[in-house]
Amino acid sequence: MSTLTCGVDEAGRGPLAGPVVAAAVILPPGTSLSGLNDSKKLSPRQRERLAAEIRATALAWAVAEASAAEIDAWNILRSTLRAMARAVAALPLTPDEVLVDGNQAPALEVPVRTIIGGDALEPAIMAASILAKTHRDARLVALEARHPGYGFARHKGYGTAAHLAALARLGPCPEHRRSFAPVRAALERMGR
């Protein structure tokens, strides 16, 4: 019987708005997907193509979030680890081992191994990286429709010059992370 290995990665730790998203993926042993790589090294089109292949090929996959409000309450690291634990818990199969990109692991009831740079080394982590990134990008495009004027569809919540200008002009929306310095500064300037 082969071991069920789950890869876990996140997207969205650095942005000023939106959730942090984690994905968990169990690929069939020996799976080879053409072009699989760290999501940051792929174009949006490549990520979307691979995300569809991953969802079709994986033995199991799940995506979970921690909201901007949770990030403000718990901090970004704890929120990321909670999103990771939620993703693993949402899998329809229980993995024998979980491989997590980075040096911090969520508390799980199965063995966990952290791998620094794992999103460039382990196919299951690469797959999780792609699912987390494509899910988060889609969420930010949807936020653009609910909160127009910030440019979420373009910058995905990152602190670009255009985003900071919109933040100064409009103030934070409910999806902004108030514990992050640029958002906190915008609130202070507005006297909130």
N, C-alpha and C positions, 0 to 999 in steps of 0.2 A: 504494500500500500504506500503510495507516495504521500509526501508531506504537503499539506496545504499552507503555502506561504503567502502572506498578505503584505502588500506594499502600502504604505501610508505617507501622504505628503499634504501640504497645505498651500493655499494661495491667499494673498491679501494681508500679510502682516503689516506692511508698511503704509498702506493708503490712509488718508484722512477720513474716509467715509466708506460705508458699507460693511458687510460681514467679513470675518475671516472664514474661509471655506477649507474643509479637509475632505479628502477622498481616501477610500480604502478599496483595494483591488486584489482579487485572487485570480491570477492567470493560470491556465492549465500548464502543468510542468512541460518545459521545453518549447513553450510558445515563442514564436519569432514574428513580430509585426514590423514590416518594412517601414523604416523612418522613425521608429520609436526612439525618443530622446527626452532630455529634460525639456519641459514645456517652454522655458525661457529661451531655448535655442531654436524654437520652431516658429514659423509664421502663423498668424491666426488661421489661415486656410489649412495648413498642415495639421494644426491642433484639432480643428473641427473634424477633418477626415479621420485622424487617428482616434479621436474620442468615440466616433461612431463604431470604428473597428473594435476598440477596447470593450465597449458596452456589448457588442455582439459576440465577442470571443471569450470574455472573462467567465470564469466559473461563478463569480459573485463580485458585485461592486456596490458601493454606497457612497453618497455624498452627504455631508452634514455641515452645519454652520454654527458660529457664535456671532450674535448680533453686535451692532455698534454699542448698544446699551450694555450688553454683557461685557464687552471689551472695557468699557468705562468702569464697570463695577469690579471686574476681576483682574484687569491688566491684560495686555496682548499675549503674553506667554501662557498664562493660565487659560485664557480663552481658546488659544490655539490647541492646547492639549485637550481641553474639553471637546472641541470640535472633532479632533482625531478620535477620541474615545467614543463619541457619538457615531462617527462613521463606522468604526469597527463593530459597535453594538448593533448597527442597522443591517449588517451583512446577513444574508439568509443562511450562510454557512459559517461555522466556527473554525477559524484558522488554527493551525498547530503552532505557528510562529508569525509574529508581526515584525516587519522591517520598517523602521521609521527614518525618514530623511532628517539629518541633523544630529544634535547631541543631547536632545531632551526627549523623553518618552512619556506618553500618557500612562496613567495607571490602568492596567488591563488585567484580566484574569488568565491571560495566555502569555507565554514567553515573548518578550519584546527585545529587539536589538536595534540600537541606533547606529546609523551609518552616515558620517559626515560626507557630503557630496553624493549621497545615495541616489539622488535623482539623475545622476549621470552614470551610475554604476549598475543599478538593479532594475531589470525590466518592470517588475511589479511597482516599484516606487516611481519609475518614469511614467507608467500608466496612471498612477494615482495623481501625479503632478499635472498631467494633461486633463484629467477629469475635473480636478479642483479648479484649475485655471479657466477652462471653458465654462464651467458652471458659474464661477464668480463673474466672469466677463458678461455672461448673459444676464445675471442679476443686476449688474451696473447699467447695462443698456435699458433694462426695465425701469430702474430707478430714474433714469433720465426722463422718462415719460411722466413719472409721478412728481418729480422735482426738477422742472425745466430751468435752464439758465446756468446750471453748474458745469455742464459739459461732461457728465459722468460717462456717456457713451464713448467719448473720445479718450479721456485720461484714466478711466476706471477707478476714480477716487484718489489717485496718487496726487501728491502736492506739486503739480506743475504750476507754472506762472499763471496760466489761464484759470486754473482751479483756485489758486490763492486770490486772484483778482475777483473772481465770482464770490468767493467766501467773504471778502472785504465789502463787496457791493451788496450782497443779499443776506449776509449772516448765515450761520449754520442751519441746516435742515435737520429733521429728526434722524437722518442716517449718518450724520457726522459724528465722529468720535471726539467727544468733548474733553477727554483726558489727553488728547494729543495737542502739543503746544500751539501749532498754528490755529487750530479751532478754538482753543481756550483764549488765545490772544484776540481772535475775532469777536468772541463773546464779550471780552473785557472792553474792547473798543466800542461795542454797541451798548455797554452798560447793563448787560444781563447777568 
